[in-house]
Structure formats: structure tokens, C-alpha cells
Amino acid sequence: MDRAGGKSAAVVAVVTEPRFTQRYREYLEKQELLERQHRVEKMPDGTVALPVLGEALTERHLRELRNRVAPGSTCVVTQLLNPVPSKKAQACSPVQRLRLEVSRWVEGRGVTWSAQLEADLPRSWQRHGDLLLLSEDCFQAKQWRNLEPELWETVASALGVQRLAKRGRVSPDGTRTPAVNLLLGDHGWVEHVDNGIRYKFDVTQCMFSFGNITEKLRVASLPCAGEVLVDLYAGIGYFTLPFLVHAGAAFVHACEWNPHAVVALRNNLELNGVADRCQIHFGDNRKLKLSNIADRVNLGLIPSSEEGWPIACQTLRQDAGGILHIHQNVESFPGKTLQPPGSSEMEKEYWSSPQQMITNQLKNGAASDSRRKMLSAATKPEWQRWAEAAETRIATLLQQVYGKPWKTQILHIQPVKSYAPHVDHIVLDLECRPCPLVG
Ligand SMILES: C[S@@+](CC[C@H](N)C(=O)[O-])C[C@H]1O[C@@H](n2cnc3c(N)ncnc32)[C@H](O)[C@@H]1O
């Protein structure tokens, strides 16, 4: 996501101890990973966060930093929610360029440039290669309508892209289809490369969340060798692909009901050479016929995946059980009581402030002391309480499905992204094992 004017969108950063800053900076510069639009920041716990180009960052880079560049350093991926623009970025921000070029062009058409038009310019956008995806809250004034379609060429040229699209809210129908209109260009297909994985999709038909990058990296580092996975909300393969390409999963059953996402998913499995290890189950996952098969189930739906919990329990291996990765948006209003599972609100995609840090633990259950400290600093009691309520509910479901007791255990709670006000997207790693028969 690009930033607009004085307001900055989140950036990915690598966090380490101050004494390693120079070595980290040199390495990141050499690898062309350093993000120069924002300043290196000192974190409240004394560590230092270096903004990086999140999409180009891979596990290999993190390993090299930790093991070769600065042995003994803590190397953690974070998102800075209110990053401070660098001096260079402040000198000529994309928004200043946009304002200058659009106002000049509008006045050239005999229209008076007004405070209303200025306030209606975009504040944020996503860049997908040569396509810029504008948010819904811009270009709403009536005057713009008379200036289309040439207006879009001016906007695209000011922001250095060939195609433009504009989105509305993510649709509440469960497909998470963004209402996206193409303003300039003849198709909405774009490509991203994350952690060495290629994702192609049509931005007008499928969603792509930049905020999931820390979770994609974590999933890639999970020890899944030989495992069978069920990805209940596969989308275009955001998690299916890292499970197959990096985590060593033997096979993934990928469920998805949006036909456009299924086209993209099929294509992405081929592009990354893993199509032979994945079966796509097109349709509503609540009607899935699979059972007694999974070592791990991914439930990547927000605000809540609760409707998928019964089927997740049903797909777990009856003899050995497995691990559930349950995504959820959890509210944490000071003074407000905890929401029970199932009552969370629809997602609102804007960042909370003041500055927050979301820390990514790269190895499930294997954090070093300093990493654990950073994690506990970022953990909220509401997350724990929600996780405990979810654990109880899942234990009940397992008992119902299998007619015998199961043991459940909260392995880890992973923050992914924050929405304002006070809503956090988290992932609960829940271990579920059948109780051994006694006597
Ligand atoms: C959050 S999106 C993309 C998933 C990806 N895991 C992520 O977090 O970026 C969730 C996906 O689940 C799909 N979905 C939602 N409910 C579903 C259901 N009941 N059955 C199958 N797919 C579903 C949507 O179409 C969407 O592509």
C-alpha cells in the first residue's frame, strides 16, 4: 500500500538490536530490500526497526541476517502502522505530485480548482505493478464525472502507472469479492511475487491482502513436511502456496467458492509447479465431503471463520488429530467486555493509531527469550480470552463429531494486522489430539 500526503500506511520492517543496525542496513541495501520512503525507527523496547520492501523479503534473507550478517542478532518481522516518512519522501510525495498535476489539468479544462476537489483526491492506494487500485473514499464529487475518462489518464500518469481501478467495500456476501471498477486499462490481472511465490489474479474479482505478509512468512516456516492440509478458505492461494512451496506439505485440499478465485488458484498452482500436490474443492466448504484426513487445517477467513469450525474438526485425522490455524478479528475496547466467538464486526480496512507494533514469531513454539519478550509485549488479554473461548468451543465440537473426548491446547496466538478502532486480526494455533483410550 502506498502512502498519501502526511498520512502513512503500514510498512513492513525488520527489527533487531541497535548494535546490529549498520550491518543490517548494509545487507538490506545490497539486496535492494531497504524501503527509503520511511525512517529507521527506535522501538519502545530499545530495538531498531528498518523499513523494508515487504514483498521482496524472503525467509532466506531473514536466515542470512540472523546467521551470517549478524550472528546472534534477533531478527523479527514487524509492521509499523504509522511509519515516519523520510526527508526524501517528504520533499516530493506522490500525493503532492498528484495534486499538482491534476489541479493543473483541471484548470486547463476551465474548471476552478476548489478545496472540495482537493479534499476528494486519493489518500491511499494499492500498487499492483502497473495497476493502481484506489480506495473508495476518493473522486466522489460530481464535478469529476464531466472530466472522465481523460481524468484517469492524468491521474495514472501523475502516479506512474498504466492502469487504474477503484474499489468499494469488500462485499459482505462471504466471497470477500471487492467491488472494484476498472477506470483505465482493459483488464484487471496483476502479478505479485512474495517470498519467491508467484500470485496472479484479477483485482476486480479477487482480494489481495498486503497485511497478510507476516502470516505468509510464518506459514512458510512451519514444519509441515509430509503433512496433509486442508485450507478451508484458499482464495487465490495466499496460504495454500506457502504451505506447498516452502513448508513442505505433502498435499493440500484447497476449498474455495468464488469461481474467479478458483481460476486464479489453479493458475497459481501451475505457475509455482505444485499443481500435482493440491486438489481444489470448488463450492461451499460447509458441505465438504472430506473427513479423517488432515494433519493441519487453515481457517483464513476474517472477521471470523467460526462457521468452518465443525468441518475443520471433521477433516482432522481421527487417530492422531492435528493443528488448526484459526483466523479471527478480535475487538479490544478498553472497558468493553470480550466478544464471544461469532459476534465480531465486518472488517474495516484502516490502520489504528498511535504507533503499534505487530511482531512475527517465525518458528511456531520456538521463540528465543528476546523474541518472546517482544511477543508478550504485543499480546492483549482479549486475544487470550477469545482463544480460550474458541478452544472450549472446538473441544465441544470434537466431542460431538467423534463421540469421545479430545485434548486441546493453545500453542500460539499470532497477530497479523490491526484495524482501527481496536480490532486485531489474529491467528490461533490450536492443537487437537484424541484422548488415548483408558483400560
Ligand atoms: C480472506 S479470503 C482469502 C483467503 C486467504 N486465506 C487470505 O486470508 O488472504 C477468504 C476466501 O474464502 C472464500 N470463502 C468464504 N466462505 C467460504 C465458504 N463457505 N466456502 C468456500 N470458500 C469460502 C472467499 O471466497 C475468499 O476467497
The ligand as a Gaussian input file, in Angstrom:
#p B3LYP/6-31G(d) Opt

LIG

0 1
 C       -9.851000     -13.949000       3.318000
 S      -10.244000     -14.531000       1.734000
 C       -8.821000     -15.172000       1.125000
 C       -8.204000     -16.157000       1.890000
 C       -6.789000     -16.097000       2.320000
 N       -6.723000     -17.197000       3.221000
 C       -6.361000     -14.758000       2.964000
 O       -6.502000     -14.597000       4.197000
 O       -5.817000     -13.878000       2.299000
 C      -11.332000     -15.807000       2.093000
 C      -11.717000     -16.678000       0.944000
 O      -12.636000     -17.645000       1.430000
 C      -13.654000     -17.859000       0.487000
 N      -14.813000     -18.369000       1.232000
 C      -15.541000     -17.739000       2.182000
 N      -16.501000     -18.549000       2.674000
 C      -16.387000     -19.722000       2.027000
 C      -17.099000     -20.975000       2.097000
 N      -18.112000     -21.150000       2.939000
 N      -16.699000     -21.974000       1.292000
 C      -15.652000     -21.810000       0.449000
 N      -14.941000     -20.662000       0.323000
 C      -15.300000     -19.623000       1.111000
 C      -13.837000     -16.490000      -0.165000
 O      -14.354000     -16.618000      -1.468000
 C      -12.427000     -15.930000      -0.176000
 O      -11.741000     -16.178000      -1.359000

